[in-house]
């Protein structure tokens, strides 16, 4: 009998661990960076963001998928870089784009979190809210739709100043993110350009979590069909973690 005790104890421990992981309340986060402005982009051979809702559309489709997969009671949060959509709406679209974003929130019953600075972004990732504190509600899903390069999420690329960003998350600042914010084996993906070329590796080093990123560019042109996601920008590109 004694020789069966250790394996049984190991199996029991694994079962309890799996139960604890699956029973823990989780949060599913999708992030939308801001669009560029034509006043800067019109001078380029290939201007960015002809349509203001590139990142909103991609996020909306993904948010709908998560809601369907996780059910009505899941905590699904949409983080949106607010100044970018305010500027694009006022200076180019001549409409209130935040009301359009609000309609997506209502449709999918989302927790909509606007942020304007890197600090606000980091504070939410690390702390959550009083109602859903991060020490209890771990991040099981984190996806970024927006401008990026190999080392940086650029929340407002070419929105406030030409071809640059005043709000970002750089790979050298990833140590600001708490390792304890994430559920075990969280799904993390950047749908921006070039992230897999450097930032993904440093994300794992800083947080202990893998982040899928693109080698090369990503392409947001496409349809509203269910299941559509941004694709790689060339046949030489690939996804990596």
C-alpha positions in Angstrom: 0.0 0.0 0.0 2.8 2.4 0.8 4.1 2.6 -2.7 0.7 4.1 -3.9 0.7 6.9 -1.3 3.0 9.3 -3.0 1.4 9.1 -6.5 -2.0 9.5 -4.9 -0.8 12.6 -3.0 0.7 14.0 -6.1 -2.6 13.5 -8.0 -4.5 15.1 -5.2 -2.2 18.1 -5.1 -2.5 18.6 -8.9 -6.3 18.3 -8.7 -6.5 20.9 -6.0 -4.1 23.2 -7.9 -6.2 22.9 -11.1 -9.4 23.6 -9.1 -7.8 26.7 -7.5 -6.7 28.0 -10.9 -10.0 27.4 -12.7 -12.1 28.6 -9.8 -10.2 31.9 -9.5 -12.1 35.0 -10.8 -10.4 36.2 -14.0 -10.5 39.4 -16.1 -10.2 39.5 -19.9 -8.7 42.7 -21.2 -8.6 44.1 -24.7 -6.7 47.4 -25.4 -7.2 49.9 -28.3 -4.6 52.5 -29.0 -5.5 55.7 -30.8 -5.6 56.4 -34.5 -3.3 58.8 -36.4 -4.4 62.1 -37.9 -4.4 62.8 -41.6 -2.8 66.2 -41.0 0.4 64.3 -40.3 -0.1 61.2 -42.4 -1.1 63.0 -45.7 2.6 63.6 -46.5 3.5 59.9 -46.4 3.6 57.5 -49.3 1.4 55.1 -47.4 -0.6 57.0 -44.8 -1.8 55.2 -41.6 -5.4 54.9 -40.4 -7.6 56.0 -43.3 -10.5 54.9 -41.1 -10.7 56.1 -37.5 -12.0 52.7 -36.2 -9.3 50.3 -37.4 -8.3 49.4 -33.8 -11.9 49.7 -32.5 -13.3 47.3 -35.1 -10.6 44.8 -34.5 -11.2 45.0 -30.7 -14.9 44.9 -31.1 -14.7 41.6 -33.0 -12.4 40.1 -30.4 -14.5 41.3 -27.5 -17.5 39.7 -29.1 -15.6 36.4 -29.3 -14.5 36.5 -25.7 -18.1 37.3 -24.5 -19.4 34.3 -26.5 -16.7 32.0 -25.2 -16.7 33.2 -21.5 -20.4 33.9 -21.0 -22.5 36.7 -19.7 -20.9 36.8 -16.2 -17.3 37.2 -17.3 -15.5 40.4 -16.5 -14.4 41.7 -19.9 -12.6 45.1 -19.9 -11.9 47.3 -22.9 -9.1 49.8 -22.3 -9.2 52.7 -24.8 -6.7 55.5 -25.2 -9.2 58.4 -24.9 -7.2 61.5 -26.1 -6.5 59.8 -29.5 -10.2 59.4 -30.2 -11.1 62.8 -28.9 -8.6 64.5 -31.2 -9.5 62.4 -34.2 -13.2 63.1 -33.6 -12.8 66.8 -33.1 -10.1 67.6 -35.7 -10.9 65.2 -38.5 -14.2 63.3 -38.2 -16.2 66.2 -36.8 -18.1 63.8 -34.5 -18.1 62.4 -31.0 -16.3 59.1 -31.5 -16.6 58.2 -27.8 -20.3 57.7 -28.3 -19.6 55.1 -30.9 -17.2 53.4 -28.6 -19.8 53.5 -25.8 -22.3 51.7 -28.1 -19.8 48.7 -28.3 -19.6 48.8 -24.5 -23.3 48.5 -24.2 -23.7 45.8 -26.8 -21.2 43.4 -25.1 -21.7 44.6 -21.5 -18.1 45.6 -21.1 -16.2 47.3 -18.4 -14.9 50.3 -20.4 -11.8 51.9 -19.0 -10.4 55.1 -20.7 -6.8 56.0 -20.0 -4.8 59.0 -21.0 -1.3 58.3 -19.6 1.1 55.4 -19.2 0.6 55.7 -15.4 -3.1 55.2 -15.7 -2.6 52.2 -17.9 -0.1 50.6 -15.6 -2.2 51.4 -12.5 -5.2 49.6 -13.9 -3.1 46.5 -15.1 -1.5 46.2 -11.7 -4.4 47.3 -9.4 -7.7 46.7 -11.1 -10.5 48.5 -9.3 -11.9 48.6 -5.8 -14.7 46.3 -6.9 -12.4 44.0 -8.8 -9.0 44.3 -7.2 -6.0 42.7 -8.9 -5.0 40.6 -5.9 -8.3 38.7 -6.5 -9.2 39.2 -10.1 -6.2 38.1 -12.2 -5.7 38.9 -15.9 -6.3 35.7 -18.0 -6.3 37.5 -21.3 -4.5 40.7 -22.5 -4.6 41.7 -26.2 -3.3 45.0 -27.7 -4.7 46.5 -31.0 -2.8 49.6 -31.9 0.4 51.1 -33.3 3.7 49.6 -32.2 7.3 49.0 -33.2 9.7 46.3 -32.1 10.2 47.9 -28.7 7.1 49.9 -27.8 3.3 50.1 -27.7 2.6 53.6 -29.1 -0.8 54.6 -27.9 -1.0 57.9 -29.9 1.3 57.4 -32.8 1.1 60.4 -35.3 -2.0 61.6 -33.4 -0.6 64.6 -31.4 2.8 65.0 -33.2 4.0 63.8 -36.6 5.3 60.2 -36.7 5.9 60.0 -33.0 4.1 59.2 -29.8 3.7 61.0 -26.5 2.0 58.1 -24.7 3.6 54.7 -24.9 4.8 51.5 -23.1 8.4 50.8 -23.8 10.1 47.4 -23.4 12.5 49.1 -20.9 9.5 50.0 -18.7 8.0 46.5 -18.5 9.3 46.1 -15.0 6.6 48.5 -14.0 4.1 45.7 -14.6 3.4 43.4 -11.6 4.1 39.7 -12.2 1.2 39.0 -9.8 -1.3 40.7 -12.1 -1.7 37.6 -14.3 -3.4 34.3 -14.0 -1.1 31.3 -14.7 -0.6 30.8 -18.4 -2.5 33.9 -19.4 -3.1 34.5 -23.1 -1.3 37.6 -24.2 -0.9 38.9 -27.7 0.1 42.1 -29.4 -1.7 42.6 -32.8 0.6 45.6 -33.6 3.6 45.7 -35.9 7.0 44.2 -35.1 6.3 43.4 -31.4 7.7 39.9 -31.8 11.1 41.2 -32.9 12.1 42.4 -29.4 9.3 43.3 -27.0 7.9 39.8 -26.7 11.1 38.4 -25.3 11.5 41.2 -22.7 7.8 40.9 -21.8 8.4 37.4 -20.8 11.5 38.3 -18.9 9.7 41.1 -17.0 6.4 39.4 -16.3 7.0 35.7 -16.5 4.3 35.5 -19.2 4.7 34.8 -22.9 3.4 37.4 -25.4 2.7 36.6 -29.0 3.9 39.3 -31.3 4.5 39.8 -35.0 7.8 39.5 -36.9 7.1 42.2 -39.5 4.1 44.4 -40.0 0.4 43.7 -39.4 -2.5 44.6 -41.6 -5.8 45.9 -40.3 -7.6 46.1 -43.6 -10.5 43.6 -43.8 -14.1 43.0 -43.1 -16.5 42.9 -40.1 -17.0 39.2 -40.6 -17.0 37.1 -37.4 -13.6 35.6 -36.8 -11.8 38.3 -38.7 -8.5 39.4 -37.1 -5.6 41.6 -38.3 -3.2 39.6 -40.5 0.5 39.6 -41.1 1.5 42.3 -43.5 3.7 40.1 -45.8 4.4 36.5 -46.6 7.8 36.8 -44.8 6.1 37.8 -41.5 5.2 35.4 -38.8 3.8 35.3 -35.2 6.2 34.4 -32.4 6.4 34.4 -28.7 
